[in-house]
Amino acid sequence: MKKIAFILIGIVLVACTGTKSTSKIKKRSKLPVIVACAEDAKIYDRDSKFDVNRLNDLSNLSYTATYTMIHTRMDSLEKDSIRFAIDKTAKRVVQKVFPESTYLDETLLLNKNYNDIMFYTTDIRHNNQDANAVDKLTIPSLNNSKQLFVEVRTYVIDKKFSNSIRIFVFDIVLKKLLYYDSVSYKCDVRDETMFMKTLHYGMNKLKNSIK
């Protein structure tokens, strides 16, 4: 009888665990269905107290990655898929604007978790002499003294997107921030055309920012 009782209890516990797991999966958020951005969607370019430009030239520039953070509760695999897709699109834009640059292995940065990237990009904006933050956001390179890194932050509230593209250039020898600027737009971040248009705007602004 005792064995039967233990077996019955085990079945009940497994059933309950299964129900809880299924419940969690059902409650997991999904992004809204993809909706194309309007043709006249605006690019917002506002001055910020965090803007930095200490660039004298863009020689010896390498590009690392575009890291996308989607701030909404959803499946991490879906977020990873979007992040890697956006990085590929971003690389095409950067190559068009800066064809002479060197392109490094972006997976070293793309595989970092949200909290690490967010902590160091926030730190570098507030304290741009922080060598530790620069180390965490760059990739060691013997051939390049400057590195370009892009961070995309996406917020989804009531099925509406708000996206900020943040552009960093680091001096990896002196370990300091040389350039920071951001532009934003408000529509689905998965719309490749609008993303490319906005990033292209930011990259051209960087290219034309040399003092």
Residue, then its C-alpha position, 0 to 999 in steps of 0.5 A: m500500500k505504501k508503494i502505491a501511495f508513493i507512486l500516486i503522490g509522484i504522479v500528482l507532483v509530476a502532473c502539477t509540475g507539468t501544468k505549471s510549466t505549461s502555464k509559464i509557456k502560455k504566459r510568455s510574451k510574444l512580439p506583435v505581428i510585424v507591421a511595416c514602418a510608414e514610408d514617412a516615418k521620422i528619424y529623431d536626432r536630438d542633442s544629448k548631454f551624453d554626446v561626445n566627439r573627440l575624433n580627429d580622424l577615422s583612420n584605423l577604424s574597425y567595426t565590432a558589432t551591433y547589439t540589440m536589446i529588446h526590453t519586453r518579456m519574451d522568449s530569449l531565443e526569439k530575442d537572440s534571433i532578432r539580435f543576430a539578424i539586425d547585426k547582419t543588416a547593420k554590418r551591410v550599412v557600415q560596410k557601405v559607409f566605411p568600406e575601408s574599415t576592418y570587420l572583427d568577429e562580432t560573436l564575441l560581443l553578441n553572445k554577451n548577456y543584456n545586463d553586461i552590455m547595458f551596464y557597460t554602455t551606461d557606465i561609459r556614457h556617464n563616465n567615459q574615462d572608464a577603461n574597464a567599460v571600454d575593455k568590455l565593449t571592444i575586441p583586442s586588435l593589433n591592427n586598429s586603434k579605433q573601434l566602432f560599436v552600435e547598441v540598439r535599445t528597443y522598448v515595446i509598450d502596448k504593442k508600440f515600438s520605440n527604438s534608440i540607435r547608439i553609436f560608440v567609437f572607442d580608442i582601444v589604445l588609450k581606452k577611452l570614448l572618442y565619439y557617442d551619438s544616438v538617433s531614434y525612431k518609433c516603429d517596428v525594429r524588425d522593419e529592415t528598410m527603416f532600420m537601415k535608413t536610420l542607421h545609415y543616417g547615424m553612420n553618415k553623421l559620424k563620417n561627417s563629424i570629423k573636426 
